[in-house]
């Protein structure tokens, strides 16, 4: 593999062998060294071999070794002769983040932080075992996954204003439950409104720095304000959809004569039945995830109402935006001067549409789409805005988080979960976790510095820094 | 050869390498390894048993399919599995008897989630003295 540095923040993997396009990694020298696993770069090169890939196999500065696609990968496939790959979306379909603002300042929330976290923990199930806040049963689940978050509006669990501030309005088009297995339905019906395990979290934060006053004003964000961030996905429903279609796509790829450098890259031509059915099921999983995060917002509102003894409307608990980072979407982008319909795979990458794009909510349209970047639980998270540069260079995409640095096992060896909790407590951060062991795995030193990652996308212009949030209290899966 | 399973580090995920005298043993050990990530086995008393059957195109894919079937049952039926006995095996089909206990969050130390068994670096091959399998789990 031949890798050359092509700019202060860009590296190129030269096209060779079966690669149809070159690879491009956005990183500074230090992040590139951290990405530096040969495996992660090999995965960028492997994705470049997939049929119909346009321009380049792209990786964001939070790139790390995944299974099949690298985490932090973006690949756009031509709609006419390209493929869709379930591995390019991942098992946690529409894993994503939503940012909620409140009308409360940090001084009002800090004295009530313990009871607030306690109430959140009671209402939002976390970890692997418990049922979600809303057990819909299998028949209602069919409606929920075809309709997405609007299903919850019908039940009084979402408002029209909420829906306007979710990517796709919280409803992916083309969802068809007949493409979903009975197994996915059985796994999903009891999990709506649950955080899950691993790196998922719910965090109470304070905005500690505003870097772009105009965009922050548009997003309703100001320094000292308390926000809530929810990071979760489609739970067992999405995991099962991916599992089911990987098996199917392995056969579809063989039938289409596609040679795969890694079986996890199993894919099917976009005009095949396997692809159409996967996309219909994937849309259902996307809708599950939108509804899952919406249900958790409903519970967050309930927790604030109980602790602060006022309605959520009075407390100003409003959705800023909900954006996904594991998805494959049909979008139109300008490639070599002309418009082309492509299927953009974002595997650990966030949509970052620039100012003026019709898919950006009207009140944000002048400044660009809000991009929400969750950090690790001890440091900080970021609110960014999408840019025109991202539209030109990365199919409207940017990074998605800090990116892992240490394996879970290696992180456990550094400190115990109890020590991590004590240290965070010393820094004034209240932590509640389903499993103390998971705290050790998710400790700050297990991740790259999210500030470094965000600095790269800001410097390159793939998105623009708007505000930084620091954690006050964390609920971990 | 050391018979058993080991957990293998991977940046974002966890691998399981299982070695057994027979192929059957590799499937059994991989399942034990995976459930050790989900719940402390010492807290499970699998007094009931259930038959599990899976099919796949070839032996290594059968390893992933077997683990994914167990994950599905864990979540859909809300049960924890304790011991695994492969009762019949071909290249494309596995049948097993598995002991289980209903999940009780108050008593079971459920410690982590496993999303799925992936196909990345998946392998099952003869080794000196027996068989070795590797599977990478998305956690």
Interface residues (C-beta under 8 A of the other chain):
Chain A: X37 X40 X64 X65 X66 X67 X68 X71 X87 X90 X91 X92 X127 X128 X129 X130 X183 X186 X187 X191 X196 X197 X198 X236 X239 X240 X242 X243 X246 X247 X250 X251 X262 X263 X264 X266 X404 X405 X406 X407 X408 X409 X410 X434 X435 X437 X438 X477
Chain B: X7 X9 X10 X11 X12 X13 X14 X38 X56 X57 X61 X65 X68 X71 X72 X75 X76 X103 X105 X108 X110 X111 X112 X113 X115 X116 X118 X119 X120 X121 X122 X136 X138 X139
